């Protein structure tokens, strides 16, 4: 996938129900959505906003929400977030958008009517030149703002609205929920087809128990969000460290052979020997190797780990260069 030309600066504006300081994004054409994962369906909405912006000679930006509305309404459910805020912004920046507006989703925003959302935020704060929205996106108190309602208001108030139809991939709906389901089954190749690029996580490398080093497979350990729904198992991965990519194999799970503890992502990089502690890295999931399992002996585990490495190298060779396109923020 070719990386779009990124604007000289990707502008990020923050706001809430009482308004947004739009700054450089004032008057832009806005793609509105949660954009969790920034999958191919989201990119269709973004593309519609960009096309409208070019026709009008305006900037194009995304309008999204933090936290995800589901996290506000059902905080105890533990939503499996595909792309936390920083990663979402990096994905959005890579699309060539001029910027993003992050609205704080709280009680005030949840009780803002659809009419007030348009009048106060879209027009009053942002002065939008147009909007693009997915066919199923709703907004405002009790989700009363439908795509048709926004289009009708736009016709009255002087801004165009593009409603983007559903996108399917070989009969599968392209949605954040479909990506989460694929990842929960370990189907990272299917998730990548829906996303348009491999799914990735970012995190700081932390100290572990040093068991991998003792086994001859030293690992970089990253603690993922407790709500991460990725299936426990062994994966072929590609890691970016300081802008350089390395191939490897990773275990995500509870280490049943040892302690059955809290889930941890442990990555063994091929032909790499530097210290990574404290570094923030990006890890893309390229292929599924096998489910996590408990071994009767350390020797049996080591034999399986050597086999895992060979399988991961094969999977990575078949997906040479596969990695998400990430912008600068």
Secondary structure per residue as TSV (DSSP state, phi and psi in degrees):
chain	resnum	aa	ss	phi	psi
A	1	X	-	360.0	126.6
A	2	X	-	-75.2	140.8
A	3	X	-	-81.3	126.3
A	4	X	-	-63.0	156.4
A	5	X	-	-67.2	124.7
A	6	X	-	-92.2	139.0
A	7	X	-	-56.6	160.4
A	8	X	S	-56.7	-32.4
A	9	X	-	-144.7	133.2
A	10	X	-	-95.8	112.3
A	11	X	E	-87.4	136.0
A	12	X	E	-121.6	124.1
A	13	X	E	-118.1	142.0
A	14	X	E	-114.5	147.6
A	15	X	E	-159.9	-176.4
A	16	X	E	-149.0	-169.3
A	17	X	T	-60.1	-27.3
A	18	X	T	-89.4	4.9
A	19	X	E	136.0	171.7
A	20	X	E	-135.2	136.4
A	21	X	-	-86.2	91.8
A	22	X	-	-68.7	-33.2
A	23	X	G	57.4	-126.1
A	24	X	G	-67.3	-12.7
A	25	X	G	-95.1	1.8
A	26	X	T	-60.2	133.9
A	27	X	T	82.9	2.6
A	28	X	-	-72.8	161.2
A	29	X	E	-85.2	129.9
A	30	X	E	-111.4	128.1
A	31	X	E	-91.5	122.4
A	32	X	E	-108.2	131.6
A	33	X	S	171.7	173.2
A	34	X	-	-78.2	-33.8
A	35	X	-	56.5	35.0
A	36	X	T	-72.2	114.4
A	37	X	T	95.2	-20.5
A	38	X	-	46.9	58.4
A	39	X	-	-80.7	-176.4
A	40	X	H	-63.6	-33.3
A	41	X	H	-65.4	-42.2
A	42	X	H	-61.0	-40.5
A	43	X	H	-66.4	-27.9
A	44	X	H	-66.9	-40.0
A	45	X	H	-65.4	-43.9
A	46	X	H	-62.3	-41.3
A	47	X	H	-62.2	-37.8
A	48	X	H	-64.4	-40.9
A	49	X	H	-64.6	-40.5
A	50	X	H	-66.8	-39.7
A	51	X	H	-63.7	-43.1
A	52	X	H	-64.1	-41.1
A	53	X	H	-62.9	-41.3
A	54	X	H	-63.2	-41.1
A	55	X	H	-64.5	-31.9
A	56	X	H	-95.7	-6.7
A	57	X	T	70.2	35.3
A	58	X	-	-119.9	171.1
A	59	X	-	-78.7	162.5
A	60	X	E	-124.4	137.7
A	61	X	E	-145.2	163.4
A	62	X	E	-102.0	144.1
A	63	X	E	-116.5	116.9
A	64	X	E	-137.0	-177.1
A	65	X	E	-131.8	146.0
A	66	X	E	-143.5	124.8
A	67	X	S	-72.7	175.2
A	68	X	-	-57.7	136.4
A	69	X	H	-51.3	-34.6
A	70	X	H	-63.9	-32.0
A	71	X	H	-69.9	-30.3
A	72	X	H	-73.6	-47.8
A	73	X	H	-75.9	-29.8
A	74	X	T	-132.9	69.1
A	75	X	T	-64.0	-21.6
A	76	X	T	-88.4	-3.6
A	77	X	S	-78.8	-22.0
A	78	X	-	66.3	66.1
A	79	X	-	-62.9	129.3
A	80	X	-	-75.7	99.1
A	81	X	-	-84.9	124.0
A	82	X	S	-73.0	-35.5
A	83	X	S	-143.6	102.5
A	84	X	-	-56.7	168.6
A	85	X	H	-50.7	-50.0
A	86	X	H	-62.1	-43.8
A	87	X	H	-68.6	-36.7
A	88	X	H	-61.8	-43.9
A	89	X	H	-62.9	-38.3
A	90	X	H	-65.0	-39.9
A	91	X	H	-67.2	-41.4
A	92	X	H	-65.3	-40.7
A	93	X	H	-61.4	-34.1
A	94	X	H	-70.9	-15.9
A	95	X	T	-76.8	-11.6
A	96	X	T	95.9	3.8
A	97	X	-	-61.6	155.2
A	98	X	S	-81.1	-16.7
A	99	X	E	171.6	-173.1
A	100	X	E	-145.0	146.7
A	101	X	E	-110.7	123.3
A	102	X	E	-104.8	113.1
A	103	X	E	-94.9	130.4
A	104	X	E	-71.0	119.5
A	105	X	-	-92.1	104.3
A	106	X	S	-135.4	-170.5
A	107	X	H	-60.3	-37.2
A	108	X	H	-64.1	-43.8
A	109	X	H	-71.5	-37.1
A	110	X	H	-63.5	-27.5
A	111	X	T	-100.5	5.9
A	112	X	S	-76.7	127.3
A	113	X	-	-67.2	159.1
A	114	X	H	-58.8	-39.5
A	115	X	H	-64.0	-43.8
A	116	X	H	-69.0	-33.6
A	117	X	I	-59.4	-43.7
A	118	X	I	-69.1	-48.3
A	119	X	I	-69.3	-43.7
A	120	X	I	-83.4	-42.9
A	121	X	I	-97.1	-56.3
A	122	X	I	-66.6	-42.9
A	123	X	I	-94.9	-53.2
A	124	X	I	-62.4	-46.1
A	125	X	I	-91.3	-43.1
A	126	X	T	-96.9	-24.2
A	127	X	-	54.6	47.4
A	128	X	-	-60.4	147.8
A	129	X	S	-92.9	-7.9
A	130	X	E	169.8	172.2
A	131	X	E	-144.7	151.5
A	132	X	E	-127.0	139.0
A	133	X	E	-146.7	146.9
A	134	X	E	-71.6	157.8
A	135	X	T	-61.1	-23.5
A	136	X	T	-114.9	11.4
A	137	X	-	-82.8	129.8
A	138	X	-	-123.0	155.0
A	139	X	B	-147.9	168.0
A	140	X	S	83.9	169.8
A	141	X	G	-53.7	131.7
A	142	X	G	57.4	23.5
A	143	X	G	57.0	36.5
A	144	X	-	-77.3	-16.3
A	145	X	B	-86.8	105.2
A	146	X	-	-94.1	167.2
A	147	X	H	-56.8	-40.7
A	148	X	H	-64.2	-38.2
A	149	X	H	-64.4	-44.2
A	150	X	H	-62.7	-40.6
A	151	X	H	-64.7	-39.5
A	152	X	H	-65.3	-42.9
A	153	X	H	-65.5	-37.6
A	154	X	H	-62.6	-40.2
A	155	X	H	-62.9	-36.2
A	156	X	H	-76.7	-35.2
A	157	X	H	-99.5	-5.9
A	158	X	T	98.0	23.7
A	159	X	-	-131.8	142.7
A	160	X	E	-80.8	147.0
A	161	X	E	-127.3	124.3
A	162	X	E	-101.1	123.3
A	163	X	E	-103.0	118.4
A	164	X	E	-92.9	127.0
A	165	X	-	-71.0	168.8
A	166	X	-	-63.9	150.2
A	167	X	-	-115.0	135.1
A	168	X	E	-122.7	152.0
A	169	X	E	-123.2	103.8
A	170	X	T	50.9	46.2
A	171	X	T	86.6	-8.9
A	172	X	E	-93.3	134.2
A	173	X	E	-67.8	136.6
A	174	X	-	-89.1	106.8
A	175	X	S	-152.1	162.0
A	176	X	H	-62.8	-38.0
A	177	X	H	-61.9	-40.1
A	178	X	H	-65.3	-37.6
A	179	X	H	-65.7	-45.1
A	180	X	H	-59.4	-42.0
A	181	X	H	-62.7	-44.7
A	182	X	H	-59.7	-45.5
A	183	X	H	-66.2	-34.6
A	184	X	H	-66.1	-19.9
A	185	X	T	-100.5	2.0
A	186	X	T	79.0	9.3
A	187	X	-	-86.4	71.8
A	188	X	H	-72.4	-26.7
A	189	X	H	-68.1	-42.6
A	190	X	H	-64.0	-41.4
A	191	X	H	-59.6	-41.5
A	192	X	H	-64.8	-35.4
A	193	X	H	-64.4	-37.9
A	194	X	H	-73.5	-38.7
A	195	X	H	-76.1	-32.1
A	196	X	T	94.9	-1.1
A	197	X	S	-167.6	161.6
A	198	X	-	-59.0	143.9
A	199	X	-	-70.5	142.4
A	200	X	E	-137.3	160.9
A	201	X	E	-127.7	154.8
A	202	X	E	-122.1	146.3
A	203	X	E	-175.5	167.7
A	204	X	E	-88.8	135.2
A	205	X	E	-73.5	125.8
A	206	X	E	-116.7	166.7
A	207	X	-	-76.0	140.3
A	208	X	-	-117.0	-153.8
A	209	X	-	-87.5	-1.0
A	210	X	-	65.7	18.6
A	211	X	H	-67.4	-39.1
A	212	X	H	-58.4	-40.7
A	213	X	H	-63.6	-41.1
A	214	X	H	-65.5	-29.2
A	215	X	H	-86.2	-7.0
A	216	X	T	92.7	9.1
A	217	X	-	-131.0	73.3
A	218	X	-	-61.7	136.7
A	219	X	-	-120.1	151.9
A	220	X	E	-96.7	123.3
A	221	X	E	-105.2	132.3
A	222	X	E	-131.3	129.7
A	223	X	-	-88.9	120.0
A	224	X	-	-91.3	166.4
A	225	X	-	-55.3	134.8
A	226	X	T	-55.5	-24.6
A	227	X	T	-84.6	0.0
A	228	X	-	-58.2	125.2
A	229	X	-	-99.3	11.9
A	230	X	-	-60.8	135.9
A	231	X	-	-62.6	137.8
A	232	X	S	-68.5	131.8
A	233	X	E	168.4	-167.1
A	234	X	E	-109.6	135.2
A	235	X	E	-133.2	149.1
A	236	X	E	-81.9	130.3
A	237	X	E	-134.4	164.6
A	238	X	E	-132.3	126.8
A	239	X	E	-113.6	137.5
A	240	X	E	-103.0	124.3
A	241	X	E	-126.4	114.8
A	242	X	T	52.0	40.3
A	243	X	T	83.7	-2.6
A	244	X	E	-109.3	137.0
A	245	X	E	-102.1	141.0
A	246	X	E	-132.0	144.1
A	247	X	E	-87.8	152.6
A	248	X	E	-168.6	-175.7
A	249	X	E	-128.7	142.6
A	250	X	E	-132.2	148.7
A	251	X	E	-113.7	127.1
A	252	X	E	-118.7	118.8
A	253	X	E	163.9	-156.2
A	254	X	-	-107.0	5.2
A	255	X	-	56.3	60.3
A	256	X	T	-61.5	-24.1
A	257	X	T	-68.3	-24.7
A	258	X	T	-111.2	-71.6
A	259	X	T	-128.1	-11.9
A	260	X	-	51.8	43.5
A	261	X	-	-87.6	-158.3
A	262	X	S	-66.0	145.3
A	263	X	-	-56.0	138.7
A	264	X	E	-144.7	141.2
A	265	X	E	-95.6	120.3
A	266	X	E	-119.6	120.2
A	267	X	E	-116.1	123.9
A	268	X	E	-102.8	116.8
A	269	X	E	-93.3	138.2
A	270	X	T	-76.5	137.6
A	271	X	T	53.8	47.5
A	272	X	-	-140.2	133.1
A	273	X	-	-135.6	6.7
A	274	X	S	-80.6	164.9
A	275	X	-	-82.0	125.3
A	276	X	-	-110.1	-2.1
A	277	X	T	-56.8	130.0
A	278	X	T	87.6	-10.5
A	279	X	-	-81.7	145.9
A	280	X	E	-94.5	125.7
A	281	X	E	-124.8	158.8
A	282	X	E	-110.3	132.2
A	283	X	E	-124.9	116.7
A	284	X	E	-100.9	136.9
A	285	X	E	-95.6	115.2
A	286	X	E	-100.4	-39.3
A	287	X	E	-153.8	154.2
A	288	X	E	-91.8	134.1
A	289	X	E	-104.8	-58.0
A	290	X	E	-167.6	168.4
A	291	X	E	-76.5	155.5
A	292	X	-	-65.8	140.7
A	293	X	-	-148.4	162.0
A	294	X	-	-97.7	133.1
A	295	X	-	-106.7	151.1
A	296	X	S	-77.3	-19.8
A	297	X	S	-149.9	160.1
A	298	X	H	-65.0	-37.4
A	299	X	H	-62.6	-40.0
A	300	X	H	-64.9	-40.1
A	301	X	H	-62.1	-45.0
A	302	X	H	-63.6	-38.6
A	303	X	H	-63.1	-42.6
A	304	X	H	-66.6	-37.5
A	305	X	H	-64.1	-39.3
A	306	X	H	-64.1	-38.5
A	307	X	H	-67.1	-38.9
A	308	X	H	-60.4	-41.7
A	309	X	H	-61.0	-45.0
A	310	X	H	-62.8	-42.9
A	311	X	H	-66.6	-39.1
A	312	X	H	-64.3	-40.6
A	313	X	H	-62.4	-38.7
A	314	X	H	-63.9	-46.3
A	315	X	H	-63.0	-40.0
A	316	X	H	-70.7	-34.6
A	317	X	H	-65.4	-33.0
A	318	X	H	-75.3	-16.5
A	319	X	T	-124.5	47.7
A	320	X	T	-58.1	126.9
A	321	X	T	83.2	-7.5
A	322	X	-	-61.6	124.6
A	323	X	-	-169.1	146.4
A	324	X	-	-65.4	146.7
A	325	X	-	-86.3	121.8
A	326	X	-	-122.8	135.1
A	327	X	-	-94.2	172.6
A	328	X	-	-93.5	137.4
A	329	X	-	-127.7	360.0
